[in-house]
Amino acid sequence: MLTLPWTTEEHARRIAIGAGEPSWLLADRLDGLGLAASLPIESNMLFTSYVDLRAAARLADLEPYVQTGDATAISAELPPGAAGLLQVQEDRVVARALAPRLREAGVIVDTFAEVLRSRPVLLERYLANAPSLPPNDRIAQLARGLWTMGAFVYVPAGVQVEAPIVVRWGAGRAGRGLVSRTLVVLDEGATATVLEEQDATDLAAAGQSLWWGTLEVRLAPGARLDVAGLQDFGQSTVMFVNRHATLEEGSSLRWALASVGAQLQKSRIDNVLLGRGATVHQAEIGFGSGSQLFDLTSYTRHIGEDTTGDLLSKGVFLDRARGYFKGLIEIRKSARGTDSFLGEFAMLLAKRARSVAIPSLEIDQPNVRRASHASSVAPIDEAQLFYLQSRGLDRDTARRFIVLGFLEPVVARIPLPEAQDRLRTLLDRKWAPLVTAEAA
């Protein structure tokens, strides 16, 4: 169980009163806490043996942010190549920007607090009247009840946003924790790309910190969304994240998520394909070193006819790092014509590194195009090493090429060139200590 002294109704009411929230939002918070109270930390019996929260044992000692808001000075400058920006450092918004054309078209990139002041009915429509987090996940429902910073991205019907919208979270101050919610809504026929970045604010932090968030996606018929994520928290940060998407008829979603930081990352992705022809493509990577643990779970539920899911998780683990890859494809009786694949693959680069892969299927409809899964956990293929060395590469360079090539499917999907370059630098930084140790 994830039991902390501040995961209480009293704490939720304190947040709501301090922020002056409407009654419907407090009711939503309390509903989430009520659900969480009866839930285990893992509800799927296939996965219960692979839950390890020992690294989070010190979270009871930290102080969560209760009230959040704007910094004294806020930048309005857009990053090169971006269409919008919302940047949060710890508990303060430090940057907020949106291209004028998109503002005129009705696009919103802002905090829940600002939207509650300007368009409260819009936020209520998507946040309260249409729940967008899994009802059987304790971590998600606690975040629903206890968040203090919310980010809202809204694209009206028919609007095409060509450049990425960037949402940045900076966290890592020792002894502090932020609980957040991010809601992304695309109305009918809209298109957009969202890049979510999570960075360390204090790389030298001596005490543990917490970043706990959600990313909730709602796609109307015909909407198309690409979501890229880059996580590089410090080694003293614990991260919990739920990503949940509902897709209506003819909509499509592409996830490209890369994780290299944090002491512990426990994440869950839920894709709910409601409408006919809905499509999701998901690629997720984790690169762990030291004693890092990546616990990556995904659920894809096919409900509508002729839906497609293509899910891929990959991990590379050094030293004593561990990776748990757990996934479920569910094809309901209504989901005729489904095409779905789940792949989970891990590469171990040290004798003490560990990983498990648990892909699974639940099929109630036999009339499908495809329903399959695959997995492997292994060291680098010696045949591949031999081939590259026979072409003139030394062994260390050959290993590096194989590892980075293994992870490239996600790197190539990161939308901003500078973000791609940064991710490649982070992956190289992970690799460098291994090469140095072997040379010694």
C-alpha positions in Angstrom: 0.0 0.0 0.0 1.1 3.6 -0.7 0.2 5.2 2.6 1.5 8.7 3.3 0.5 11.0 6.1 -0.9 13.6 3.6 -3.0 11.3 1.4 -6.1 12.3 3.3 -9.4 14.1 2.8 -8.3 16.8 5.2 -5.3 17.5 3.0 -7.5 17.6 -0.2 -9.9 20.0 1.4 -7.0 22.2 2.5 -5.8 22.4 -1.1 -9.2 23.1 -2.5 -10.0 25.9 0.0 -6.6 27.5 -0.4 -7.1 27.7 -4.2 -10.7 28.8 -4.0 -11.9 25.9 -6.1 -15.6 25.4 -7.0 -17.6 22.7 -5.3 -17.6 20.4 -8.3 -13.8 20.2 -8.3 -13.7 19.4 -4.6 -16.3 16.7 -5.2 -14.0 15.3 -7.9 -11.1 15.2 -5.5 -13.1 13.5 -2.8 -14.4 10.9 -5.3 -10.8 10.0 -6.3 -9.8 9.6 -2.7 -12.8 7.5 -1.9 -11.9 5.1 -4.8 -8.3 5.0 -3.7 -9.1 4.0 -0.2 -10.4 0.6 -1.3 -7.8 -0.2 -3.9 -4.5 -2.1 -3.6 -1.3 -0.7 -5.1 -1.6 -3.3 -7.9 -5.0 -4.7 -8.9 -3.8 -7.1 -11.6 -2.8 -10.5 -10.1 -0.4 -11.2 -13.0 1.7 -8.2 -11.9 1.5 -8.2 -8.1 4.8 -10.0 -7.7 6.6 -7.2 -9.5 5.8 -4.2 -7.4 8.7 -2.8 -5.4 8.3 0.6 -3.6 11.1 0.2 -1.2 12.9 3.2 -2.8 9.8 5.3 -1.9 9.9 4.4 1.8 11.2 7.9 2.8 8.3 9.8 1.0 6.5 9.9 4.4 9.1 12.4 5.6 8.7 14.9 2.7 6.5 18.0 2.6 4.2 18.2 -0.5 3.5 21.6 -2.1 0.0 22.7 -1.0 -0.5 25.9 -2.9 1.0 26.6 -6.4 0.9 29.7 -8.6 2.9 32.0 -10.9 6.4 33.1 -10.3 7.2 36.7 -9.8 8.6 37.0 -13.3 7.1 34.8 -16.1 8.8 34.4 -19.5 6.6 34.7 -22.6 9.2 33.6 -25.1 8.5 30.5 -27.2 11.3 27.9 -27.6 12.6 27.7 -31.2 10.2 25.6 -33.3 7.5 25.4 -30.6 3.9 26.6 -30.9 3.2 26.8 -27.2 4.9 26.5 -23.8 3.9 26.0 -20.2 6.9 25.6 -17.8 6.7 24.8 -14.1 9.7 24.9 -11.7 8.8 23.1 -8.5 5.6 24.9 -7.4 5.7 28.0 -9.7 4.8 28.7 -13.3 7.9 30.3 -14.8 7.0 30.5 -18.5 3.8 30.7 -20.4 3.6 31.4 -24.2 1.4 30.6 -27.2 1.6 31.6 -30.8 -0.8 34.5 -31.6 -2.5 32.6 -34.4 -3.3 29.7 -32.1 -4.7 31.9 -29.4 -7.0 33.6 -31.9 -8.1 30.1 -33.0 -9.1 29.2 -29.4 -6.2 27.0 -28.5 -5.5 26.9 -24.7 -2.1 26.1 -23.1 -2.4 27.1 -19.4 -2.9 26.1 -15.8 -6.2 24.8 -14.4 -6.2 27.8 -12.2 -6.2 30.3 -15.1 -8.8 28.2 -17.0 -11.1 28.2 -14.0 -11.0 32.0 -14.1 -11.5 32.4 -17.9 -13.5 29.3 -19.1 -14.6 27.3 -16.0 -17.4 25.5 -17.9 -14.9 24.1 -20.4 -12.7 22.6 -17.7 -15.7 21.2 -15.9 -16.9 19.5 -19.0 -13.7 17.5 -19.5 -12.5 17.1 -15.9 -15.6 16.4 -13.9 -18.3 15.1 -16.3 -16.1 12.7 -18.1 -13.6 11.0 -15.8 -10.3 10.3 -17.5 -8.3 8.1 -15.1 -8.5 4.4 -14.5 -10.9 3.6 -11.6 -8.9 0.6 -10.5 -5.5 2.3 -10.0 -4.7 3.6 -6.5 -1.9 5.9 -7.6 -4.0 7.5 -10.3 -7.0 8.1 -8.0 -4.7 9.6 -5.3 -3.3 12.0 -7.8 -6.9 12.9 -8.8 -7.6 13.8 -5.2 -4.3 15.5 -4.2 -3.0 17.5 -7.2 -1.9 21.1 -6.7 -0.8 22.1 -10.2 -2.9 21.4 -13.3 -2.0 21.9 -16.9 -4.6 22.2 -19.6 -4.0 21.9 -23.4 -7.1 22.3 -25.6 -7.3 22.4 -29.4 -10.8 23.3 -30.8 -12.4 21.3 -33.6 -10.7 21.5 -37.0 -7.6 23.4 -35.7 -4.3 22.1 -37.0 -1.3 22.8 -34.7 1.8 21.9 -36.7 4.6 22.8 -34.3 4.9 21.1 -30.9 3.3 22.4 -27.7 5.8 22.0 -24.8 4.9 21.3 -21.2 8.0 21.3 -18.9 8.2 20.2 -15.3 11.2 20.9 -13.1 11.4 19.1 -9.8 13.9 17.6 -7.4 14.2 19.9 -4.4 15.1 17.7 -1.4 12.2 17.0 1.0 9.5 18.4 -1.3 6.9 16.9 -3.6 4.6 18.0 -6.4 1.4 16.3 -7.4 0.1 17.4 -10.8 -2.5 16.7 -13.4 -2.2 17.4 -17.2 -5.3 17.3 -19.4 -5.0 17.3 -23.2 -8.2 17.6 -25.2 -8.5 17.6 -29.0 -12.0 18.3 -30.4 -13.2 16.8 -33.7 -10.7 16.8 -36.5 -8.0 18.7 -34.6 -4.3 17.7 -34.8 -1.5 18.6 -32.4 1.9 17.4 -31.0 2.7 17.7 -27.3 6.2 17.3 -25.9 6.3 16.8 -22.1 9.7 17.2 -20.4 10.6 16.4 -16.8 13.9 17.7 -15.6 15.9 17.9 -12.4 16.0 21.3 -10.7 18.6 20.2 -8.1 21.0 17.5 -9.3 23.0 17.6 -6.1 19.9 17.0 -3.9 20.9 15.0 -0.8 17.3 14.1 0.2 14.5 12.4 -1.6 12.0 14.3 -3.7 8.7 13.4 -5.4 7.1 14.2 -8.7 3.6 12.6 -9.1 1.6 13.4 -12.1 -1.0 12.4 -14.7 -1.3 13.0 -18.5 -5.0 12.5 -19.5 -5.8 12.6 -23.2 -9.3 12.8 -24.8 -9.5 12.6 -28.5 -12.8 13.4 -30.3 -13.7 11.7 -33.7 -11.0 12.2 -36.3 -8.5 13.9 -33.9 -4.8 13.1 -34.3 -2.3 13.6 -31.5 1.4 12.8 -31.1 2.8 12.8 -27.5 6.5 12.7 -26.8 8.0 12.5 -23.3 11.5 12.9 -22.0 12.2 12.2 -18.3 15.6 13.2 -16.8 14.9 13.6 -13.1 17.8 13.4 -10.6 18.8 10.2 -8.9 17.0 11.1 -5.6 13.6 11.7 -7.2 10.7 9.2 -7.0 8.3 9.5 -10.0 4.7 8.2 -10.2 2.9 8.9 -13.5 -0.4 7.7 -15.1 -1.1 8.4 -18.7 -4.6 7.7 -19.8 -6.2 8.2 -23.3 -9.7 7.7 -24.7 -10.0 7.6 -28.4 -13.2 8.0 -30.3 -14.1 7.1 -33.9 -11.2 7.5 -36.4 -8.9 9.2 -34.0 -5.2 8.3 -33.7 -2.6 8.7 -31.0 1.2 8.1 -31.0 3.2 7.9 -27.8 7.0 8.2 -27.8 8.3 8.1 -24.2 11.9 8.1 -23.0 13.0 7.7 -19.4 16.6 8.0 -18.2 16.4 9.6 -14.8 14.8 9.2 -11.3 15.6 6.7 -8.5 12.2 5.0 -9.1 9.7 5.5 -11.9 6.4 3.7 -11.6 4.3 4.4 -14.7 1.1 3.2 -16.2 -0.4 3.9 -19.7 -4.0 3.1 -20.4 -5.3 3.3 -24.0 -9.1 3.0 -24.4 -10.1 2.6 -28.0 -13.8 3.4 -28.0 -14.6 4.4 -31.5 -14.5 2.4 -34.7 -11.1 2.8 -36.5 -9.3 4.3 -33.5 -5.5 3.7 -33.6 -2.7 3.9 -31.1 1.0 3.5 -31.6 3.2 3.4 -28.5 6.9 3.3 -28.1 8.5 3.5 -24.7 12.2 3.2 -23.6 14.0 3.2 -20.3 17.8 3.3 -19.8 18.8 2.5 -16.2 22.0 2.5 -14.3 23.2 2.4 -10.7 20.2 1.1 -8.6 17.5 2.7 -10.7 14.1 0.9 -11.1 11.7 1.4 -14.0 8.3 -0.1 -13.5 6.5 0.4 -16.8 2.9 -1.0 -17.2 0.5 -0.5 -20.2 -3.1 -1.5 -20.8 -4.7 -1.3 -24.2 -8.5 -1.9 -24.3 -10.1 -2.5 -27.7 -13.8 -1.7 -27.5 -14.7 -0.3 -30.9 -14.6 -2.2 -34.2 -11.6 -2.2 -36.5 -9.3 -0.6 -33.9 -5.5 -0.9 -34.1 -2.8 -1.1 -31.3 0.9 -1.3 -31.8 2.7 -1.2 -28.4 6.5 -1.5 -27.9 8.5 -1.2 -24.7 12.3 -1.4 -24.6 14.9 -1.2 -21.8 18.6 -1.2 -21.3 20.0 -1.8 -17.9 23.5 -1.3 -16.4 25.0 -2.0 -13.0 22.2 -3.1 -10.5 19.4 -1.4 -12.4 16.1 -3.2 -12.9 13.2 -3.0 -15.3 9.7 -4.4 -15.0 7.7 -4.4 -18.3 4.0 -5.4 -17.8 1.4 -5.1 -20.4 -2.2 -6.3 -21.2 -4.1 -6.2 -24.5 -7.8 -6.6 -23.9 -10.1 -7.3 -26.8 -13.8 -7.0 -25.8 -16.7 -8.8 -27.5 -17.6 -5.6 -29.3 -14.2 -5.2 -30.9 -14.5 -7.1 -34.1 -11.7 -6.6 -36.6 -9.0 -5.7 -34.1 -5.3 -5.6 -34.9 -3.1 -5.5 -31.8 0.5 -6.3 -31.0 2.5 -5.9 -27.7 6.3 -6.2 -27.6 8.5 -6.0 -24.5 12.2 -6.3 -24.9 15.1 -5.7 -22.5 18.9 -5.7 -22.9 21.1 -6.4 -19.9 24.6 -5.0 -19.9 25.8 -6.1 -16.5 25.6 -9.4 -14.5 23.7 -7.8 -11.7 21.2 -6.0 -13.9 17.7 -7.5 -13.9 14.5 -7.3 -16.0 11.2 -9.1 -16.4 8.7 -8.9 -19.3 5.1 -9.9 -18.8 3.0 -9.3 -22.0 -0.5 -10.7 -21.8 -3.8 -11.0 -23.8 -7.5 -11.2 -22.9 -9.6 -11.9 -26.0 -13.4 -12.1 -25.9 -13.8 -11.7 -29.7 -12.4 -14.3 -32.0 -13.0 -12.3 -35.2 -9.7 -10.2 -35.2 -7.1 -9.4 -37.7 -4.3 -9.9 -35.2 -3.8 -10.4 -31.5 -0.2 -11.2 -30.5 2.7 -10.4 -28.2 6.4 -11.0 -27.9 9.1 -10.5 -25.3 12.8 -11.1 -24.6 15.3 -10.3 -21.9 19.0 -11.0 -22.9 22.5 -9.5 -23.1 23.8 -8.0 -26.4 23.7 -10.5 -29.2 27.3 -11.7 -29.7 26.6 -12.4 -33.4 25.8 -8.7 -33.9 29.0 -7.7 -32.1 31.0 -10.1 -34.3 29.5 -8.7 -37.5 30.2 -5.0 -36.5 33.7 -5.9 -35.4 34.4 -7.7 -38.6 33.5 -4.4 -40.4 36.3 -2.6 -38.5 34.6 -1.3 -35.3 36.2 -1.9 -31.9 34.1 -3.8 -29.4 33.1 -0.8 -27.2 32.0 1.2 -30.3 30.1 -1.8 -31.6 28.3 -2.3 -28.3 27.4 1.4 -28.2 26.0 1.3 -31.7 23.8 -1.7 -30.9 22.4 -0.2 -27.7 21.7 3.2 -29.2 20.2 1.6 -32.3 18.0 -0.5 -30.1 16.6 2.7 -28.5 16.4 4.8 -31.7 12.7 4.1 -32.6 11.7 6.4 -29.7 14.5 9.0 -30.1 13.5 9.5 -33.7 9.9 10.4 -32.7 10.9 13.3 -30.4 9.4 16.3 -32.2 11.9 19.1 -31.5 15.4 18.7 -33.0 17.1 20.2 -29.9 15.1 17.7 -27.7 16.2 14.8 -29.9 19.8 16.0 -29.5 19.4 16.3 -25.8 18.0 12.8 -25.5 20.9 11.4 -27.5 23.3 13.3 -25.2 21.6 11.8 -22.1 21.9 8.3 -23.6 25.5 8.8 -24.3 26.0 10.0 -20.8 24.6 6.8 -19.5 26.9 4.8 -21.8 30.1 6.7 -20.9 30.7 5.2 -17.4 30.3 1.7 -18.7 33.0 2.3 -21.3 35.3 4.0 -18.7 34.9 1.1 -16.3 35.6 -1.6 -18.9 38.7 0.3 -20.1 40.0 0.5 -16.5 
